[in-house]
């Protein structure tokens, strides 16, 4: 099966491709940010960077486990 380029996928399915590429970017951000914060030691003070990582991760999980399936059910995708 020939692999389609990202541009061809975007033209065929712009919303799905945007969501998938955005998800990869969020995952890479969460991984790198977590690694850098772990390397810098335990949180000091309010720990705002840790709260940002937790918040972004929570929104990401809720989006893919609740909102996307709900949207697919309402719109009627199989």
N, C-alpha and C positions, 0 to 999 in steps of 0.2 A: 504494500500500500504506500503510495507516495505521500510524503509528509508535506502538508500545506504550510506556506509561510504565515507568519503572524499577520501580515497585511491582508492576505487572502482570507484568513479566518476572521479578521476584523470586518472586512467587507461583507462576508456571509452572515456573521452573527456579532454585530457590534456590541450589544449589551453583555452577552455572555463572555466575549473575549475581554472586555474591559473589566468585568468582575473577576475573571480568572487571573489576569495580569495584576490587577490590584491586590488580589489575595496573595499572590507570590511576593509582591513588594511588601505587604504588611508582615508576612511571615519572616522575610529576610530582616526587616526592621526589628521585629520582636527578638529574633535570635541574636542579632548583633548588639542591640541595646542591652539585653539580658547578660550577654557575655561581658560587655564592657563594664556594666554595673557590678557584676560578680568580681571582676578583676580589680575594681576600685575599693573593695572592702564592704563591710556592713553599712547599712544606711545610717546617716548621721542627721540629727534634727528631725524635720518633718518627713524626710524620705520622699520628697515630691517626685523624683525620677522613677522610683519604684511604683508609685501610685499611677503614674502615666502609663507605664508598661502594663500594669494590671488592668487599668481602664480600657486601653486599646485592645488587649487580649480578650476581655470580657465582651466588648462590643463586637469584636470579630466572631467570637463563638456564638453569641446570640443571633447575629446576622445569618450565619450559615446553618444553624440548627433550628431556628424558629422562623425567621422572616422569609428566607428563600423557600422552604417547604410550604409555608402558608401562602405565599404568592403563587407557587406552582399549583397548589390545590384550588385557589380561587380562579386563576386564569384557565386551568384545565390542562396543563401539560402532563404527559404521561412519562 
